């Protein structure tokens, strides 16, 4: 009996028991960890498979962020796929769901910016405005928020507020010279209290000071004061308004003014309005003139596309702001030939 007591009290025996317990506990902990990780990976793969099929729900993004600690940037990258597909409502749903769980100020501000931009792209201008105004309450020097607010006020034709935003951006050392000129011009164009004649003359004065608004001035004059346009035709760069002149009706053209400018003679000879020149320095016009002279069975017409000189994106219609990079009056006109076959039995007009 005494021997058993001594054996039980042997320090070496106690050490063995201690390490055995540690090993068992460690093994159980490790095994449980492996099981949990295996289960998590299975659920994670399941979510990713759903994502690949395009069925990931808004709550799934929150689940990935809160349960699996997927990095915030990765979550945003995944959510951006909705934007690329043009599914703005789903992208908005993801950002709103994440906003309820994100607590860090920087991440919350980033989410609000993404939400405001998505509302803007989706055409929800009032909601977008509310989001950016909310950002500016706690981050008044946020240039991204101010820039998008400027775009929103411009689209809503709230030009006075747009001018206030320009002043704020100017205080932050942002180059807003073009924006200032552009918004000032839009303000004049949309002023209902100024007569057409007075507005036309003021626009010409502004144009001579700032040639970047040439397109805006020409568009207005061609719509409301064609006489003044043709009277000042020598002040304009024809290559920048070629499409506007091409689509003019015959009765809207001052052919006395056309007779004084070579490129206009080439343009309207190609159009078939006159027959003054044999060729043109512009390739597309030259081809059309040659085709008319040869009386080809193919009727060649002229079309135009517009290339942004800043982001190089191509657009089928002219816009004062590039819808891709939002730069002002940066579209370059590129004429292109189009062709349609005239049937043999179709009478030629």
Secondary structure per residue as TSV (DSSP state, phi and psi in degrees):
chain	resnum	aa	ss	phi	psi
A	1	X	-	360.0	-44.2
A	2	X	H	-63.4	-35.3
A	3	X	H	-64.9	-38.4
A	4	X	H	-66.4	-40.9
A	5	X	H	-63.1	-41.0
A	6	X	H	-66.0	-39.9
A	7	X	H	-64.1	-40.2
A	8	X	H	-65.7	-34.7
A	9	X	T	-87.0	2.7
A	10	X	-	-63.6	124.9
A	11	X	H	-58.9	-33.5
A	12	X	H	-64.6	-37.7
A	13	X	H	-64.2	-41.1
A	14	X	H	-63.7	-39.3
A	15	X	H	-64.1	-41.9
A	16	X	H	-62.3	-45.0
A	17	X	H	-60.3	-42.4
A	18	X	H	-60.2	-49.9
A	19	X	H	-69.0	-31.9
A	20	X	H	-63.8	-43.2
A	21	X	H	-62.4	-42.3
A	22	X	H	-61.4	-43.5
A	23	X	H	-63.1	-44.6
A	24	X	H	-63.0	-44.7
A	25	X	H	-64.0	-43.3
A	26	X	H	-63.2	-42.3
A	27	X	H	-63.5	-44.2
A	28	X	H	-64.4	-42.0
A	29	X	H	-63.0	-44.6
A	30	X	H	-63.0	-44.8
A	31	X	H	-63.1	-42.0
A	32	X	H	-65.3	-37.8
A	33	X	H	-64.1	-42.6
A	34	X	H	-61.7	-43.1
A	35	X	H	-62.3	-44.8
A	36	X	H	-65.2	-41.7
A	37	X	H	-66.1	-40.8
A	38	X	H	-62.3	-41.2
A	39	X	H	-66.8	-42.3
A	40	X	H	-63.4	-42.2
A	41	X	H	-63.0	-39.4
A	42	X	H	-62.7	-44.3
A	43	X	H	-66.2	-39.0
A	44	X	H	-64.3	-43.5
A	45	X	H	-63.3	-37.1
A	46	X	H	-62.3	-42.3
A	47	X	H	-65.1	-41.2
A	48	X	H	-65.7	-37.1
A	49	X	H	-63.1	-39.8
A	50	X	H	-63.8	-39.3
A	51	X	H	-63.1	-43.6
A	52	X	H	-62.3	-30.0
A	53	X	T	-84.5	-2.1
A	54	X	T	78.4	22.1
A	55	X	-	-110.5	11.7
A	56	X	-	-65.2	128.0
A	57	X	-	-92.0	165.2
A	58	X	H	-58.3	-41.4
A	59	X	H	-65.6	-26.6
A	60	X	H	-65.1	-37.0
A	61	X	H	-64.5	-43.9
A	62	X	H	-61.8	-40.7
A	63	X	H	-61.6	-44.0
A	64	X	H	-62.3	-36.7
A	65	X	H	-77.2	-44.6
A	66	X	H	-85.0	-34.0
A	67	X	T	-93.2	-43.0
A	68	X	S	-103.6	3.3
A	69	X	-	54.3	34.9
A	70	X	-	-63.8	133.0
A	71	X	-	-52.7	143.9
A	72	X	H	-56.0	-43.5
A	73	X	H	-62.3	-34.7
A	74	X	H	-68.3	-39.0
A	75	X	H	-62.1	-44.7
A	76	X	H	-63.4	-39.2
A	77	X	H	-63.7	-41.9
A	78	X	H	-63.3	-43.8
A	79	X	H	-66.0	-27.5
A	80	X	H	-66.9	-16.1
A	81	X	H	-62.6	-30.6
A	82	X	H	-63.6	-38.7
A	83	X	H	-64.9	-42.2
A	84	X	H	-63.1	-30.4
A	85	X	T	-85.2	-6.1
A	86	X	T	79.4	13.5
A	87	X	-	-92.2	77.1
A	88	X	H	-67.9	-34.2
A	89	X	H	-62.7	-40.5
A	90	X	H	-68.5	-40.8
A	91	X	H	-61.2	-43.4
A	92	X	H	-60.7	-42.3
A	93	X	H	-60.7	-39.7
A	94	X	H	-65.3	-47.4
A	95	X	H	-63.3	-40.9
A	96	X	H	-65.1	-39.9
A	97	X	H	-66.0	-41.6
A	98	X	H	-68.3	-33.6
A	99	X	H	-59.4	-28.0
A	100	X	T	-73.4	-16.5
A	101	X	T	-115.2	-17.5
A	102	X	-	-83.9	130.0
A	103	X	-	-111.9	-26.0
A	104	X	-	-67.7	134.7
A	105	X	H	-61.3	-42.1
A	106	X	H	-63.3	-45.0
A	107	X	H	-67.3	-38.8
A	108	X	H	-64.3	-40.5
A	109	X	H	-65.8	-39.3
A	110	X	H	-63.1	-42.0
A	111	X	H	-63.9	-41.6
A	112	X	H	-63.6	-39.1
A	113	X	H	-61.4	-46.4
A	114	X	H	-62.4	-39.5
A	115	X	H	-64.9	-44.8
A	116	X	H	-63.0	-41.5
A	117	X	H	-66.1	-38.2
A	118	X	H	-68.7	-41.9
A	119	X	H	-57.6	-41.7
A	120	X	H	-63.3	-47.9
A	121	X	H	-64.4	-33.8
A	122	X	T	-79.6	-4.9
A	123	X	T	87.8	9.6
A	124	X	-	-89.7	73.4
A	125	X	H	-65.7	-41.6
A	126	X	H	-63.9	-43.6
A	127	X	H	-64.9	-40.4
A	128	X	H	-62.0	-42.5
A	129	X	H	-60.6	-43.5
A	130	X	H	-61.0	-40.3
A	131	X	H	-65.4	-46.7
A	132	X	H	-69.2	-33.7
A	133	X	H	-66.5	-36.2
A	134	X	H	-64.4	-42.4
A	135	X	H	-60.9	-43.7
A	136	X	H	-68.8	-18.2
A	137	X	H	-65.7	-39.9
A	138	X	H	-106.8	-4.4
A	139	X	-	-144.7	72.0
A	140	X	T	-65.8	-14.3
A	141	X	T	-100.8	17.1
A	142	X	-	-74.6	104.2
A	143	X	H	-66.6	-35.9
A	144	X	H	-63.3	-43.3
A	145	X	H	-65.5	-42.6
A	146	X	H	-64.4	-41.1
A	147	X	H	-63.5	-43.6
A	148	X	H	-71.5	-31.7
A	149	X	H	-65.0	-37.1
A	150	X	H	-61.0	-44.8
A	151	X	H	-62.0	-39.7
A	152	X	H	-66.7	-48.0
A	153	X	H	-60.8	-35.9
A	154	X	H	-63.2	-46.3
A	155	X	H	-66.4	-33.8
A	156	X	T	-83.5	-0.8
A	157	X	T	61.2	31.3
A	158	X	-	-97.2	73.2
A	159	X	H	-71.3	-29.6
A	160	X	H	-64.7	-44.7
A	161	X	H	-66.0	-35.7
A	162	X	H	-61.8	-39.5
A	163	X	H	-64.5	-36.7
A	164	X	H	-64.3	-38.9
A	165	X	H	-66.5	-39.1
A	166	X	H	-60.2	-40.8
A	167	X	H	-62.1	-40.2
A	168	X	H	-64.5	-42.3
A	169	X	H	-66.1	-36.0
A	170	X	H	-63.9	-38.4
A	171	X	H	-65.0	-23.0
A	172	X	T	-93.9	15.6
A	173	X	T	65.3	29.2
A	174	X	-	-88.6	136.3
A	175	X	-	-73.9	107.5
A	176	X	-	-123.2	25.9
A	177	X	H	-60.5	-49.1
A	178	X	H	-64.0	-40.5
A	179	X	H	-61.6	-40.6
A	180	X	H	-62.9	-46.2
A	181	X	H	-64.8	-43.8
A	182	X	H	-64.8	-49.3
A	183	X	H	-65.2	-38.0
A	184	X	H	-60.7	-39.5
A	185	X	H	-67.6	-44.1
A	186	X	H	-62.0	-36.3
A	187	X	H	-62.3	-42.2
A	188	X	H	-68.1	-44.6
A	189	X	H	-60.3	-33.6
A	190	X	T	-99.7	9.6
A	191	X	-	-79.3	112.0
A	192	X	T	-76.4	-10.6
A	193	X	T	-90.4	-7.9
A	194	X	S	-101.1	134.0
A	195	X	-	-68.1	160.6
A	196	X	H	-59.7	-43.6
A	197	X	H	-66.0	-46.2
A	198	X	H	-64.3	-41.5
A	199	X	H	-63.9	-40.1
A	200	X	H	-60.3	-45.8
A	201	X	H	-67.9	-38.2
A	202	X	H	-65.3	-37.7
A	203	X	H	-64.5	-40.0
A	204	X	H	-63.4	-38.5
A	205	X	H	-64.2	-46.0
A	206	X	H	-61.3	-40.6
A	207	X	H	-63.2	-42.1
A	208	X	H	-66.6	-23.0
A	209	X	H	-86.5	-32.1
A	210	X	-	-140.1	95.0
A	211	X	G	-69.1	-11.3
A	212	X	G	-65.6	-19.4
A	213	X	G	-93.6	14.8
A	214	X	H	-51.1	-47.5
A	215	X	H	-61.1	-42.7
A	216	X	H	-62.8	-41.1
A	217	X	H	-67.3	-45.5
A	218	X	H	-62.7	-43.8
A	219	X	H	-58.4	-41.8
A	220	X	H	-67.3	-46.3
A	221	X	H	-65.2	-38.7
A	222	X	H	-66.8	-25.1
A	223	X	H	-88.1	-38.4
A	224	X	H	-119.1	-16.5
A	225	X	-	-151.9	68.5
A	226	X	H	-64.1	-34.4
A	227	X	H	-59.3	-45.7
A	228	X	H	-67.0	-33.6
A	229	X	H	-61.8	-51.9
A	230	X	H	-67.7	-29.1
A	231	X	H	-65.9	-29.7
A	232	X	T	-110.3	20.4
A	233	X	G	-57.1	-31.9
A	234	X	G	-67.1	-17.4
A	235	X	G	-82.5	-12.5
A	236	X	S	-101.7	150.5
A	237	X	-	-87.4	105.9
A	238	X	G	-59.3	-35.7
A	239	X	G	-63.2	-22.5
A	240	X	G	-90.2	-8.9
A	241	X	S	-129.9	23.7
A	242	X	H	-57.6	-40.9
A	243	X	H	-66.7	-39.9
A	244	X	H	-63.3	-38.9
A	245	X	H	-74.5	-34.5
A	246	X	H	-62.6	-39.2
A	247	X	T	-88.1	4.5
A	248	X	-	-67.7	143.9
A	249	X	-	-71.8	153.9
A	250	X	G	-54.0	-43.7
A	251	X	G	-70.9	-12.8
A	252	X	G	-93.7	4.8
A	253	X	-	-106.0	134.3
A	254	X	-	-93.1	99.1
A	255	X	H	-74.2	-16.7
A	256	X	H	-66.4	-41.4
A	257	X	H	-69.3	-37.2
A	258	X	H	-61.3	-39.5
A	259	X	T	-63.9	-14.9
A	260	X	T	-95.4	-6.9
A	261	X	-	-128.1	119.9
A	262	X	H	-60.1	-45.4
A	263	X	H	-63.9	-31.9
A	264	X	H	-72.1	-35.7
A	265	X	H	-63.4	-41.3
A	266	X	H	-64.8	-42.7
A	267	X	H	-61.6	-47.6
A	268	X	H	-84.4	-15.4
A	269	X	H	-70.6	-44.2
A	270	X	H	-62.4	-36.5
A	271	X	H	-69.3	-24.3
A	272	X	T	94.9	8.0
A	273	X	S	-79.3	-31.8
A	274	X	-	-138.9	175.1
A	275	X	-	-139.1	70.2
A	276	X	-	-105.1	-25.0
A	277	X	-	-128.2	160.3
A	278	X	S	-99.4	-19.1
A	279	X	-	-157.9	-179.8
A	280	X	-	-142.8	151.2
A	281	X	S	-76.9	-15.7
A	282	X	S	-90.7	121.0
A	283	X	H	-52.8	-49.8
A	284	X	H	-62.1	-41.7
A	285	X	H	-67.2	-37.4
A	286	X	H	-62.5	-43.1
A	287	X	H	-62.1	-43.1
A	288	X	H	-65.5	-41.7
A	289	X	H	-63.4	-44.4
A	290	X	H	-62.5	-38.9
A	291	X	H	-64.4	-40.4
A	292	X	H	-65.5	-41.8
A	293	X	H	-63.7	-38.2
A	294	X	H	-80.0	-7.3
A	295	X	T	52.1	49.6
A	296	X	-	-65.0	151.1
A	297	X	S	-71.7	-12.6
A	298	X	E	-95.6	125.9
A	299	X	E	-91.8	115.2
A	300	X	E	-96.5	132.9
A	301	X	E	-120.4	173.8
A	302	X	E	-116.4	133.8
A	303	X	E	-125.8	171.3
A	304	X	E	-139.2	144.2
A	305	X	E	-126.9	163.0
A	306	X	E	-128.5	125.0
A	307	X	E	-111.4	127.5
A	308	X	E	-73.5	124.7
A	309	X	T	-73.5	-10.1
A	310	X	T	-93.7	-54.2
A	311	X	T	-104.6	-4.3
A	312	X	-	67.3	12.7
A	313	X	-	-74.2	150.2
A	314	X	E	-110.8	136.1
A	315	X	E	-132.7	147.1
A	316	X	S	-80.7	-17.9
A	317	X	S	-129.8	156.7
A	318	X	-	-81.9	135.3
A	319	X	-	-133.0	143.9
A	320	X	S	-65.4	-34.6
A	321	X	B	-112.0	134.4
A	322	X	-	-65.1	123.0
A	323	X	T	-68.4	-12.6
A	324	X	T	-90.6	-52.2
A	325	X	T	-109.5	-6.3
A	326	X	-	67.9	15.2
A	327	X	-	-74.3	152.9
A	328	X	B	-95.1	131.8
A	329	X	S	49.9	51.6
A	330	X	-	-113.4	7.0
A	331	X	E	-78.1	133.6
A	332	X	E	-107.2	134.6
A	333	X	E	-82.1	131.7
A	334	X	E	-124.4	108.1
A	335	X	E	-71.9	148.6
A	336	X	E	-143.9	146.8
A	337	X	E	-83.8	138.9
A	338	X	E	-125.9	157.7
A	339	X	E	-142.2	140.2
A	340	X	E	-137.5	141.9
A	341	X	E	-80.8	132.6
A	342	X	-	-94.1	123.0
A	343	X	-	-62.3	148.8
A	344	X	T	-60.7	-34.6
A	345	X	T	-91.0	5.0
A	346	X	S	-84.8	128.1
A	347	X	-	-71.6	137.3
A	348	X	-	-87.8	134.4
A	349	X	-	-89.2	360.0
